[in-house]
Amino acid sequence: MIKKEKIEATQFQKMISIYIIGTSIILIPSLLTAEAKQNAWISAIVGMGAGLLLVWLYNVLASVFPGKTLVESSKEILGKGLGTLLSVLFFSFSLIINTLVLRNLGDFLTSSMFPETPIPAIHIVYLFIVVIGVRYGISNIARTSEWFFPWIILLFSIFVLFLIPDLEWRHIQPILAKGIKSVLRSSFPYIGFPFLELILFLMVFPNVENPKKAGKAFLVGTLIGGTVLFTITLISILVLGAESSASNIYASFELAKKIEIGEFIQRVEVIIALIWFITIYFKITFCFYIMVLCLSQTLNLSDYRPLTLPMAMILLPLSIIIVPNLSYLISFDTNVWPLYALTFGFIFPLLLLGVALIKKKFVKQNSS
């Protein structure tokens, strides 16, 4: 068994934030405004609140079996048979996330920048870089993400500042004119993407040097990432309007095209594209690392690295077969994924925590 790599709590925090920003910074404004319209910013707050509660649940689950990953805890709680089965399911969950994120990347680049480039070509290039990063280990991934994080925040801050002159507050009126139901319905897909996916970071949680600080870093990272998504959603409504934000799949990219200061600052959508290129690379890298680690621990392998190339070769055709087109992807993200993610991100962790607490209570009673 290879020695477990260690990362700092601050690095873990930044990993969480980057993961949440990931593909969401491009897709979330359209996803939220489609149902909640001008109240989508409230949906973003509701979703972030739910995300923080979910992370609290994950922290509690991690504290029950400290030092163990999600797969190891599942086997400890449910036994070898059921625990292995659940581990396989978590592996499938991470595999589907990898597939969807990779396809998001290909669709965005071919529709906005490289229309003549085949999607598989884009996927091959990105997967090649991801495999190299994952083979270097989680500590290297964490250090790299820590270095890039300030640049992501700086670029995003510049992006927001450039858009301030274009804000029109009338676009968020009237507030809650049709009640709260549309706001809550809109927040449900948002909770599924990306907050319910954070359960997979329990595979990385034991690598954090200080477990007490890891829990706080998990919460703070979620808060930072959620705040960025809330900001981009609010600005998208204030600048483009609810209807325009809902009709543009890549609303934040369209938002960047609105920036124009004098005759010398124009067409700065490269800012949002650069943020997205960085965050989506790290999101795929985190997902891919968690996927191969999950599979290696499920199969009781001593090292995950031999699985990296085969899994990349499997991901490549899956990203084309499972998601045939962009319309299907949007429908899947809105209607199917939230329920699927709810099972893995809430029901299974709650089940594991409940069984673990019952078993501990039973053992304590027998020992006394």
Secondary structure, DSSP 8 states (H G I E B T S, - for coil): ------B-HHHHHHHHHHHHHTTHHHHHHHHHHHHHGGGHHHHHHHHHHHHHHHHHHHHHHHHHSTT--HHHHHHHHHHHHHHHHHHHHHHHHHHHHHHHHHHHHHHHHHHHT-TTS-HHHHHHHHHHHHHHHHHT-HHHHHHHHHHHHHHHHHHHHHHHHHHGGG--GGGG-STTTT-SHHHHHHHHHHHHTTGGGGGGGGGTGGGBS-HHHHHHHHHHHHHHHHHHHHHHHHHHHHHH-HHHHHH-TTHHHHHHTT-EETTTEE--HHHHHHHHHHHHHHHHHHHHHHHHHHHHHHTT-S-SGGGHHHHHHHHHHHHHHT--SHHHHHHIIIIIHHHHHHIIIIIHHHHHHHHHHHHHHHHHHHH-
